[in-house]
Amino acid sequence: EEMLPDPQILDIVMFVIHDLEAEGKIYCKCADPDDGEYDCQMMEDGILVFCKKCGASHVVPVNNLLGAQAFLDCDSLRLE
């Protein structure tokens, strides 16, 4: 049986991801930061944030509230 993350944690992480995207603070391998085309996908160990154009990605863990709240303080997200 697949374990889904706590909905509160998921909401926090998704809010931060969308906020960073709206502010242009997600960076990937695309030459111009405005060229990135970002999407998210639930994975076993977290939320995979990735660029549809260059394939760069980062997994944001969603397995505990403390980690999700720490992610709230993040001012940018770099996809590798």
N, C-alpha and C positions, 0 to 999 in steps of 0.2 A: 504494500500500500504506500503510495507516494505521500510524503509529508509536505504540506503546503505551509509557507511561512505565515506568521501571525499577520492578519490583515492590517493592523496598526503599523507594523514595521514596513510592510509593503507600501502602504500609503506614504509614509515618511520618505522612503527611498525614491519612489516615483515622483513625489513632489519636488525633491531636490534635483533629480535628473531633468525634469521638464523646466525647472527654473533656470538651471545652468544652460540648457539649450536656448531658452528664450533670451538670455543675456549674452549669448555667443561665447560661453566659457567652457565649451567642450572642444578639445583639440585632438586632431587625428593626424594621419600622414598626408592628407590632402594639402597641397601647397598653400591655399588660401583658407583660413578658418571658416569663412562663409560658404565654402564649397562642400563641406561635409553634409552628409544626409544621414541623420541618426535614427536609430530604432532601438527597441529593447525587447528582450525575450527572457522568459523565466527559465532558469536552469536549476539543476539539482542543488548547486552550492550558492546560488544567488541570482541576481538579475544581470544578464549580459547586455551591456550597452555597446553598440557597434555602429560603424559607418558603412552604409550600403555601397559607397563608392570605392573606398580604399581597403576595406576589410579590417581595419584596426578595431580593437575591442578591449573591454575591461569588464571584469566581473565584480559587481558590488555585492558583498555578502549581506544576506538578510536573515541570518540565523539567530540574531539576538538584538534586543532593543538597544543595548548600549552601543553596539556597532552602528546601528541605524542612526542613533542620535549623534554620534561622532561624525557621521557622514553629513549631517545637517550643517556642520561648521565648515564644510569643504567649499572653497571659493572657485575651484575649477576641476575639471576632470580630463585627464590625458589618456587617450586610447592608444595602445601600442600594437 
